[in-house]
Amino acid sequence: MLPSAARIALACLDLTSLGDADTPAIVAALARRAHTPYGAPVAVCVHPELIFAARLSLMREGIAHVRVATAINFPEGALDEAHCVAQTRRAIAVGADEIELVFPWRAFLAGEKRAAKALVERVKAHCTKAELKVVLPGTAFANADDLHEAAMLAIKAGADFLQTATGSTGAALCMASPAIISAIRATTRPIGLKIAGGFSTLAEMHACITLASELYGRDRVVPARFRLGAETLSDELLTALAADPVDES
């Protein structure tokens, strides 16, 4: 029996809060949202300074198994290797399980490709206890060839996941990801995919799960390979689970 799309979505969900005014109280509320009658998302993603608060909040909710992710080099995607390495080291020291590194896309597009790769490699070198997701803001790239090249560079530099950045709609994100998906297909090393942000309907989210099914196979659309950043639809997702929790097909 295959799980329903809604159940897959919840299991692969990274519940995220990266607001400028986020506080430990907001993170505690995020952890409460993660504790649902149908299970928990795979991870919560917070600012680096709130990692410890997230870990404590998840423990209080009785869902300590939920992973804690954090955004590095966010949102600017600057070419500041020392800063990114320092952020990564501190994040892992206080309990981050996953590092979401915003790719230095401006430097890459300006021709500083070696420097961009070196930054990813240096961050990866400190991720011995964490997975590395490299965030590729597709809307920042003028053409698919540049996006594909950046994705390949990130993979060669050690990325465990490639992640799209927030766009206008979930459908737009699905349309923007073929260049990233083609890079994943081109490597023999297992690389995960995260489609993040911009979802306005469950149908868009379902389309992204279908895309992942085509990439990995339906039975392999699991958190180790696929993630969704669709926290704005978490309430609708719970409603869908209550109405139709299991796909009998």
Rosetta blueprint (number, residue, H / E / L):
1 M L
2 L L
3 P E
4 S L
5 A H
6 A H
7 R H
8 I H
9 A H
10 L H
11 A H
12 C L
13 L E
14 D E
15 L E
16 T E
17 S L
18 L L
19 G L
20 D L
21 A L
22 D L
23 T L
24 P H
25 A H
26 I H
27 V H
28 A H
29 A H
30 L H
31 A H
32 R H
33 R H
34 A H
35 H L
36 T E
37 P L
38 Y L
39 G E
40 A L
41 P L
42 V L
43 A E
44 V E
45 C E
46 V E
47 H L
48 P H
49 E H
50 L H
51 I H
52 F H
53 A H
54 A H
55 R H
56 L H
57 S H
58 L H
59 M H
60 R H
61 E L
62 G L
63 I L
64 A L
65 H L
66 V L
67 R E
68 V E
69 A E
70 T E
71 A E
72 I E
73 N L
74 F L
75 P L
76 E L
77 G L
78 A L
79 L L
80 D L
81 E H
82 A H
83 H H
84 C H
85 V H
86 A H
87 Q H
88 T H
89 R H
90 R H
91 A H
92 I H
93 A H
94 V L
95 G L
96 A L
97 D L
98 E E
99 I E
100 E E
101 L E
102 V E
103 F L
104 P L
105 W H
106 R H
107 A H
108 F H
109 L H
110 A L
111 G L
112 E L
113 K H
114 R H
115 A H
116 A H
117 K H
118 A H
119 L H
120 V H
121 E H
122 R H
123 V H
124 K H
125 A H
126 H L
127 C L
128 T L
129 K L
130 A L
131 E E
132 L E
133 K E
134 V E
135 V E
136 L E
137 P L
138 G H
139 T H
140 A H
141 F L
142 A L
143 N L
144 A H
145 D H
146 D H
147 L H
148 H H
149 E H
150 A H
151 A H
152 M H
153 L H
154 A H
155 I H
156 K H
157 A L
158 G L
159 A L
160 D L
161 F E
162 L E
163 Q E
164 T E
165 A L
166 T L
167 G L
168 S L
169 T L
170 G H
171 A H
172 A H
173 L H
174 C H
175 M H
176 A H
177 S L
178 P H
179 A H
180 I H
181 I H
182 S H
183 A H
184 I H
185 R H
186 A L
187 T L
188 T L
189 R L
190 P L
191 I L
192 G E
193 L E
194 K E
195 I E
196 A E
197 G L
198 G L
199 F L
200 S L
201 T L
202 L H
203 A H
204 E H
205 M H
206 H H
207 A H
208 C H
209 I H
210 T H
211 L H
212 A H
213 S H
214 E H
215 L H
216 Y H
217 G L
218 R H
219 D H
220 R H
221 V L
222 V L
223 P L
224 A L
225 R L
226 F E
227 R E
228 L E
229 G E
230 A L
231 E H
232 T H
233 L H
234 S H
235 D H
236 E H
237 L H
238 L H
239 T H
240 A H
241 L H
242 A H
243 A H
244 D L
245 P L
246 V E
247 D L
248 E L
249 S L
